[in-house]
Amino acid sequence: MSLRESDVKKIIEQTLRRAYEEESGIKELKLNEIHVTEAVNCLRKSWYFRKERVEVPIEKVVVLSIGTQMHKLIQKYIDGRKVETEKEVKYRFRDIYVVGRIDLIVDNTIIELKTVSAKVKDVYPHHYAQLNAYLNMLNELYPNQYNDYAFIVYINKRDGKINVFTVWRDIQGWLWTLARAWKLYEHLVRNVPPEPEPSFLCRYCEYQFMCRINGDTYEH
């Protein structure tokens, strides 16, 4: 049977979606485990992801898959250094565990890789909180084994430019993240979504329609 253009498009989309779901580790999450990315991003979105899972638009799957493959490329070909990749860390806080998966550790220093489409002049706040959480988790779990600073690398998909910023470990920021992780856990237990946290990221959120249904409007 001959392939048509529509057949090829469907094959590519299905393959990319399957790869995205497997590579991103999408699975049933334990109630008492809160991932760092859930805590530092919009808590309302994180709640919806747990309670009202919707299919990610194929356009977003494509963009995220490009970023994932960029990570794998760098992790595979980095040479001449002590390297750890996709290191999982789990930190006990009250009745929950805060869980993180670190992209890359080179010579005992965290390196977080982010692909972007816009020029980045400084570290995005949620990325700062993510790296700071990783730094504090490593410091607690493996004292004196890892550096107190990390690097975040922004790779621009449009112009190919690479920007690197340094993030230093901060205790107060870590306490803020722990408080958010606990807050998300409480809302999950109560089955009530957290209050809205409007930002420019809302325009890319697959749950914005649900937020509008609940009486919240995002125009940013």
N, C-alpha and C positions, 0 to 999 in steps of 0.2 A: 504494500500500500504506500502510495506517494505521500510525502509530508507536505503540508501547506504552511503558509506563514503563521497562521493561527496555531497550528500544532507545535511549531518550533517555539513560539512565544510561551505557550503553556508549559512545555517541557522545561524551558529555562527558568520560568517563574517557580514551578514546583520544586526544581532542584535547588534553587537559591533559598527557598523557604525552608526546605528540609535541612540544608546545611546550616542556616542561621539558627534554627531551633536546637540542633545538636551542639553547635559550637558555643552558643550563648548559655548552654546549660539550663534551658527552660524545662522545669519539672515541677512536681508538687513540692512546695516549700513547707517546712515544719513551722508550726505556729510559734514555737519558742526560739526560732532562729531568724534574726533580722539581719539582712545583708547591709553592708556599709552603704552601698549605692542607694538602697531603699531609704536609709535614714538621712542622707545628705541631699537627696533630691526631694521633690514635692511629695509630702507624706500622703496627700490625698490621692495622687497618682499611684503611689506604692500600694495604698489600700485597695484601689480599684483593680490593680494588677492581680492582687491576691483574691479578691472577691468576685470581680466581674471581668474575667479574662476575655479579651477580644482579640481578633486576628490582626496582627500588625500589617498595615498597608504594604503592598509589594514594593512601592517606591522606597519606603523606609527600610525594608529588608535589604534592598540592593545597596543603599548607602551604608548601612551598618555592616554588611558583608564585606564591603571594600575595606572598611576600617579593620575588621577582624583579620583579613588576609594580610594587611600591612603589618599588623602585630606579629603574625606568624613568620612573615618574611624576615623581619628584624631579629626575632628570637632564634630563628634557624641559622642565620648566617653570621651572627656576632661571633667574634673569634678572639682568642688570646686573653680571655678574661675569665674570672670565676663567675659563673652564671647560674641563676635559678629562674625558672619560668613558671608562671601560673601557680605561684605558691599560695596555698590556702591557709588562712589564719583564723582562729576561733577564740573569742574572748568572752569569758563568763561575766555577766552583769546582772545582779539580782537574780531573777528567775529566767533570764533569757541568755542566749548566746549571740554576740555580734560577730558576723562572719564576713571575711573579706577574701578576695582573690587578687593577688598582686601580679600585674603583667610581667614585670621583669626586675630582677635584682642583679646588679653587676658590681662586682667587687664590694659586696656588703652595702650597696646603695640602691634604694628603690628608684626605678625609672618607670614612669607611667606614660603610656603612649596614647595620644588622642589625634584622630583625624578630623579636620575642620574644613569648612568651606569659606570662612571669612577670616580676615586679618585679626590676629589676637594680639592685643597690646599688653595684657596682663593675665594672670591666672584667673579663670572663672571661679567664683566663690564655692560652688559645689564641688569643683575639682580640687580646690585647696582643702576643703573639709575631708574629702575622700583620702587624699594623700596623708593628711595629718592624722587621720584615724589609723591608717596603715603604720605610720611611724610609731605611734603610741602603742599599738598592739604588739609590734615587734619588740619594742622596748620593754614591755611588760612580760612577754612570753620568752624572750631570748635576751636577757640583760647583757649589755656590752658587746653584743655580737654584730649589731648593725649600726650604721651611721644615724645621727640625729637630723639629717636633712635628706631630702629627696629631690629628684628632678622630674618635671613634667615636660613632655615633648609634644608640641603641637605641629602636626604635619598638614600643610594646606594642600587639599586635593586639586585646587584650581590653578595655583601658580607654582606649586612644588616647593615652596619655602618652608624651612624648618625653624621653629622658635623654641628655645629652651628656657625654662624658669626654675628657680630654686624655691623649695618650700621647706621651712624649718619646723621642727616639732614644737607644738604648742599645747600645753595642758588644758587651758581654758577652752580652746576650740574642741578638744577631745571630749570634755565634759558636756559641751553643747550637743555633740553628736550622740553621745550615750543617752542624753535626755530625750532626744528625738527618737532614738531607737525604742526606748521604753514607751514613749507616747504612741508610736505606731502600734506596738504590741497591745497596749491597752485598748486602742480603737478596734483592733482586730478581734480582741476578746469580746468587746461590747457590741461588735458588728455595726459600728457607727463610723461613717467616714470623717476624717479630720477636716478642719476648716480649710477653705481655699488658700493657696499660696501663689497669687498671680505673679507671672514673670513673662519674659519674652519666650520662654520655653513652652508656654501654653499652646502657641500656634503649631507646635510640632507634636502635640500630645494626642494619642489616639483615644483618650477618654474625655476630651473636651466636650463632646456632645452630651455625655452623661452629666457632666458638671452643669451644663446649661439647663438640663432637665431639672436638676435640683435647685435651680434658681440663681446660679452663679454665671455671670457673663464675663468673658475675657476678651478684651479688645486692646491689644498691645502692638 
